[in-house]
């Protein structure tokens, strides 16, 4: 019997028998012993690989490089494929935050609201938790900013909250907190 953690470079036994496909079939004591050994070895290999990756990352990248890499990954994840943000001209940056721009109020609020709406999968408690998370995140951003965020951020958050509230209403959920 063969199992794997799908980790590259893990050693597996080549003389294993085929995997039992029926849940009603019993495995022999030797097969059970072999499975336990494989699970133990795969867990150990996974742990060692994880620690190795973490160590290499910590040894080769400073916080700025890691944060920059994470930011570039985030930008790519939301569909930005333009040149690096730091290399944009003033007019190119203004276009990105314009009403129809990728980072404008409309598209940004839609991404935020859709994350909550789709993530809730129609569940009222999840939608309420997502809505509260949006508000809490906005408050934390203000605290980090050191006060009131720029107008574009405030309008974006207001529009995102409005979209979530409309989705809640459409699903028949009250937008008022019932616990108050």
Secondary structure, 3 states (H helix, E strand, C coil): CCCCCCCCCCCCCCCCCCCCCCCCCCCCHHHHHHHHHHHHHHHHHHHHHHHHHHHHHHHHCCHHHHHHHHHHHHHHHCCCCCCCHHHCCHHHHHHHCCCCCCCCHHHHHHHHHHHHHHHHCCCHHHHHHHHHHHHHHHHHHHHHHCCCCCHHHHHHHHHHHHHHHHHHHHCCCCCCCCCC
